[in-house]
């Protein structure tokens, strides 16, 4: 049953036509991925569905009772609230009922109320009605839901108690996502929900959305995410939409088949037209002129098959000037971080790096949670930041090309063509022709860097990188801001690159396609592992190397030699780490405790219906105690999971 009907909708901005004749329906359990090149109008369509903009023509009809939730880019937080308090505002009505239930329970116990039979019956009836509403609205589970969402989005207890105004932009975006999920609307509209999420948070969000009961429309550039979450794909391109059943991978297969079929139909019709036109030219003045005129009339009435339009694609490659030596760089007792901010302060160590080598031809994906120090490590390896201690030894003839996720190498005041000419000997015409390979055409090349979108800046940065002729590519989130087609092209291009590759990315398809090793930052230590992302997640095969000791008083600390413990000492340590309780033990106890909470909820409802004040009081106390026990067990379960 459709909950939203989009009927012949069109939208323009000034003289620019964005799309027209858009029609589709959203059913109550639809999981739609909205895909297409940047600038096709995906965000505009999401805004129309959310009621934030109005269509120029056509109509969008929503079922009467449908609640729509939209992940916006501008957050409406109360700055004085802590993060947890802000999440709890979603349940303001439920919490008001909770307070009223507590007050009603106290009134029921009051001697004066018990003496007044009519008043007592009225209070009991109100309690029973309110208790049913409270239970139906999730009143017994809302705090656990808040914990689940905040923990899943990787907000520490410290951040949860911090004012929302103190959160970074990325943290506020994650908080807005959490608040939206807690609202549980009937239709969930999300524009790039995977932005600012690291790999662990992405996996949690996929799991959460797979259990979502309502409908959703998602714009995302993460192929792995789309494959996991969506079951229907709508492509928006060239001012129209096309629908495909299935996830993103299925969409690619069906789209290729559809494009091939349309190309065959177009070519067949063109051949038919050419044959007919040749017949008309040959016989229009001869004995068969009448037949030629008839064919001309048929040709004039023929409905022409349009040439299939495909997405524009970048066309460039990385050409190395010369090969590097066998070793690109090596590290020794390296500690990466920030120096002391002021006299007397301690330096802030982010990553301790195993003594390792990056060898010619290596293809390494650098993984780790947000804030773990991935960018700082890359900048230390290329010499932009000095290490806190230890050394980085560059190899022979390593010509490094670095892509910054913040595009810090671009000069905002320059035009695109001037930026390119600063790092090349190209003439203006040559630079314009070169930029055409990066989808900059016409007067676009005279735009200032500062006026460009994130995706356009990424393309300029890639253009500069190709002109350097690097044999080592160090890339920090190169797929950020690129649409799905550009990501796939870059992935294919880097797959053919003959040099050495070290990159940071949260695009799991990108990592799996390119990486033969991953370096993972866990608990501030860099751990090298063989294989790509999927292999790391399934097997976690670490290469055991010498890791520096934690740094204390780095500037004055003498060199320390790490010795291997004896086998007997190692065995004693393992025995000392044996857990008394396993995760499975705690999970079984959690199941029992949650069943106890459910039983007490039922007993509370029965006591309210019977009007038994004594039972209400006792059951309410037992219920609070049981809920506290569930919370304690969940904390223990998380600690055991982190330690295992």
SULMOUR-V579959 format. One record per backbone hydrogen bond with DSSP energy under -0.5 kcal/mol. NH is the residue of the N-H (numbers start at 1). CO is the residue of the C=O. If there is no record, write none. Layout:
nh->NH co->CO
nh->NH co->CO
//
This chain:
nh->3 co->26
nh->4 co->26
nh->5 co->61
nh->6 co->24
nh->7 co->5
nh->7 co->59
nh->8 co->6
nh->9 co->22
nh->10 co->57
nh->11 co->19
nh->13 co->16
nh->16 co->13
nh->17 co->15
nh->18 co->11
nh->18 co->16
nh->19 co->11
nh->20 co->239
nh->22 co->9
nh->23 co->21
nh->24 co->6
nh->26 co->4
nh->27 co->25
nh->28 co->1
nh->30 co->27
nh->32 co->216
nh->33 co->232
nh->34 co->32
nh->34 co->218
nh->35 co->33
nh->35 co->234
nh->40 co->37
nh->45 co->41
nh->46 co->42
nh->47 co->43
nh->48 co->44
nh->49 co->45
nh->50 co->46
nh->51 co->48
nh->52 co->47
nh->53 co->47
nh->56 co->10
nh->57 co->10
nh->59 co->7
nh->61 co->5
nh->62 co->60
nh->63 co->3
nh->66 co->63
nh->68 co->66
nh->69 co->187
nh->71 co->189
nh->72 co->70
nh->75 co->73
nh->79 co->77
nh->81 co->78
nh->83 co->159
nh->83 co->162
nh->84 co->160
nh->86 co->82
nh->87 co->83
nh->88 co->84
nh->89 co->85
nh->89 co->86
nh->90 co->87
nh->91 co->88
nh->92 co->89
nh->95 co->91
nh->96 co->92
nh->97 co->93
nh->98 co->94
nh->99 co->95
nh->100 co->96
nh->101 co->97
nh->102 co->98
nh->103 co->99
nh->104 co->100
nh->105 co->101
nh->106 co->102
nh->107 co->103
nh->108 co->104
nh->109 co->105
nh->110 co->106
nh->114 co->110
nh->115 co->111
nh->116 co->112
nh->117 co->115
nh->120 co->116
nh->121 co->117
nh->122 co->118
nh->123 co->119
nh->124 co->120
nh->125 co->121
nh->126 co->122
nh->127 co->123
nh->128 co->124
nh->129 co->125
nh->130 co->126
nh->131 co->127
nh->132 co->128
nh->133 co->129
nh->134 co->130
nh->135 co->131
nh->136 co->132
nh->137 co->133
nh->138 co->135
nh->139 co->134
nh->141 co->138
nh->142 co->138
nh->145 co->141
nh->146 co->142
nh->147 co->143
nh->148 co->144
nh->149 co->145
nh->150 co->146
nh->151 co->147
nh->152 co->148
nh->153 co->149
nh->154 co->151
nh->155 co->150
nh->156 co->154
nh->160 co->156
nh->161 co->157
nh->162 co->159
nh->164 co->81
nh->165 co->79
nh->166 co->163
nh->167 co->164
nh->172 co->168
nh->173 co->169
nh->174 co->170
nh->175 co->171
nh->176 co->172
nh->177 co->173
nh->178 co->174
nh->179 co->175
nh->180 co->176
nh->181 co->177
nh->182 co->178
nh->183 co->179
nh->184 co->180
nh->184 co->181
nh->186 co->67
nh->187 co->67
nh->188 co->215
nh->189 co->69
nh->189 co->187
nh->190 co->188
nh->190 co->217
nh->191 co->71
nh->192 co->190
nh->192 co->219
nh->195 co->192
nh->197 co->194
nh->202 co->198
nh->203 co->199
nh->204 co->200
nh->205 co->201
nh->206 co->202
nh->207 co->203
nh->208 co->204
nh->209 co->205
nh->210 co->206
nh->211 co->207
nh->211 co->208
nh->212 co->209
nh->215 co->186
nh->216 co->30
nh->217 co->188
nh->218 co->32
nh->219 co->190
nh->220 co->34
nh->220 co->218
nh->223 co->221
nh->226 co->222
nh->227 co->223
nh->228 co->224
nh->229 co->225
nh->230 co->226
nh->231 co->31
nh->232 co->31
nh->233 co->244
nh->234 co->33
nh->235 co->233
nh->235 co->242
nh->236 co->35
nh->237 co->235
nh->237 co->240
nh->240 co->237
nh->242 co->235
nh->244 co->233
nh->246 co->231
nh->251 co->247
nh->252 co->248
nh->253 co->249
nh->254 co->250
nh->255 co->251
nh->256 co->252
nh->257 co->253
nh->258 co->254
nh->259 co->255
nh->260 co->256
nh->261 co->257
nh->262 co->258
nh->263 co->259
nh->264 co->260
nh->265 co->261
nh->266 co->262
nh->267 co->263
nh->268 co->264
nh->269 co->265
nh->270 co->266
nh->271 co->267
nh->272 co->268
nh->273 co->269
nh->274 co->270
nh->275 co->271
nh->276 co->272
nh->277 co->273
nh->278 co->274
nh->279 co->275
nh->280 co->276
nh->281 co->277
nh->282 co->278
nh->283 co->279
nh->284 co->280
nh->286 co->283
nh->289 co->286
nh->292 co->288
nh->293 co->289
nh->294 co->290
nh->295 co->291
nh->296 co->292
nh->297 co->293
nh->298 co->294
nh->299 co->295
nh->300 co->296
nh->301 co->297
nh->302 co->298
nh->302 co->299
nh->304 co->302
nh->306 co->304
nh->315 co->437
nh->319 co->317
nh->320 co->318
nh->321 co->469
nh->325 co->396
nh->328 co->326
nh->328 co->358
nh->329 co->358
nh->330 co->393
nh->331 co->356
nh->332 co->391
nh->334 co->353
nh->335 co->389
nh->336 co->351
nh->338 co->348
nh->345 co->342
nh->348 co->338
nh->349 co->347
nh->350 co->336
nh->351 co->336
nh->352 co->524
nh->353 co->334
nh->353 co->351
nh->354 co->526
nh->355 co->546
nh->356 co->354
nh->358 co->329
nh->359 co->357
nh->360 co->326
nh->362 co->359
nh->364 co->501
nh->365 co->517
nh->366 co->364
nh->366 co->503
nh->367 co->365
nh->367 co->519
nh->369 co->521
nh->372 co->369
nh->377 co->373
nh->378 co->374
nh->379 co->375
nh->380 co->376
nh->381 co->377
nh->382 co->378
nh->383 co->380
nh->384 co->379
nh->385 co->379
nh->388 co->335
nh->389 co->335
nh->391 co->332
nh->393 co->330
nh->394 co->392
nh->395 co->328
nh->398 co->395
nh->399 co->397
nh->400 co->398
nh->401 co->472
nh->402 co->400
nh->403 co->474
nh->404 co->402
nh->407 co->404
nh->410 co->407
nh->412 co->410
nh->414 co->411
nh->416 co->447
nh->417 co->445
nh->419 co->415
nh->420 co->416
nh->421 co->417
nh->422 co->418
nh->423 co->420
nh->424 co->421
nh->431 co->427
nh->432 co->428
nh->433 co->429
nh->434 co->430
nh->435 co->431
nh->436 co->432
nh->437 co->433
nh->437 co->434
nh->438 co->435
nh->439 co->436
nh->440 co->435
nh->441 co->439
nh->444 co->441
nh->445 co->442
nh->446 co->443
nh->447 co->444
nh->449 co->414
nh->450 co->412
nh->451 co->448
nh->452 co->449
nh->457 co->453
nh->458 co->454
nh->459 co->455
nh->460 co->456
nh->461 co->457
nh->462 co->458
nh->463 co->459
nh->464 co->460
nh->465 co->461
nh->466 co->462
nh->467 co->463
nh->468 co->464
nh->468 co->465
nh->469 co->466
nh->470 co->465
nh->471 co->399
nh->472 co->399
nh->473 co->500
nh->474 co->401
nh->474 co->472
nh->475 co->473
nh->475 co->502
nh->476 co->403
nh->477 co->475
nh->477 co->504
nh->478 co->504
nh->480 co->477
nh->482 co->479
nh->487 co->483
nh->488 co->484
nh->489 co->485
nh->490 co->486
nh->491 co->487
nh->492 co->488
nh->493 co->489
nh->494 co->490
nh->495 co->491
nh->496 co->492
nh->496 co->493
nh->497 co->493
nh->497 co->494
nh->500 co->471
nh->501 co->362
nh->502 co->473
nh->503 co->364
nh->504 co->475
nh->505 co->366
nh->508 co->506
nh->511 co->507
nh->512 co->508
nh->513 co->509
nh->514 co->510
nh->515 co->511
nh->516 co->363
nh->517 co->363
nh->518 co->529
nh->519 co->365
nh->520 co->518
nh->520 co->527
nh->521 co->367
nh->522 co->520
nh->522 co->525
nh->525 co->522
nh->526 co->352
nh->527 co->520
nh->527 co->525
nh->528 co->526
nh->529 co->518
nh->530 co->541
nh->531 co->516
nh->536 co->532
nh->537 co->533
nh->538 co->534
nh->539 co->535
nh->540 co->535
nh->540 co->536
nh->542 co->540
nh->543 co->528
nh->544 co->542
nh->545 co->543
nh->548 co->353
nh->556 co->553
nh->557 co->553
nh->562 co->560
nh->570 co->566
nh->571 co->567
nh->572 co->568
nh->573 co->569
nh->574 co->570
nh->575 co->571
nh->576 co->572
nh->577 co->573
nh->577 co->574
nh->578 co->575
nh->586 co->582
nh->587 co->583
nh->588 co->584
nh->589 co->585
nh->590 co->586
nh->591 co->587
nh->592 co->588
nh->593 co->589
nh->594 co->590
nh->595 co->591
nh->596 co->592
nh->597 co->593
nh->598 co->594
nh->599 co->595
nh->600 co->596
nh->601 co->597
nh->602 co->598
nh->603 co->599
nh->604 co->600
nh->605 co->601
nh->606 co->602
nh->607 co->603
nh->608 co->604
nh->609 co->605
nh->610 co->606
nh->611 co->607
nh->612 co->607
nh->613 co->611
nh->616 co->612
nh->617 co->613
nh->618 co->614
nh->619 co->615
nh->620 co->616
nh->621 co->617
nh->622 co->618
nh->623 co->619
nh->624 co->620
nh->625 co->621
nh->626 co->622
nh->627 co->623
nh->628 co->624
nh->629 co->625
nh->630 co->626
nh->631 co->627
nh->632 co->628
nh->633 co->629
nh->634 co->630
nh->635 co->631
nh->636 co->632
nh->637 co->633
nh->638 co->634
nh->639 co->635
nh->640 co->636
nh->641 co->637
nh->642 co->638
nh->643 co->639
nh->644 co->640
//
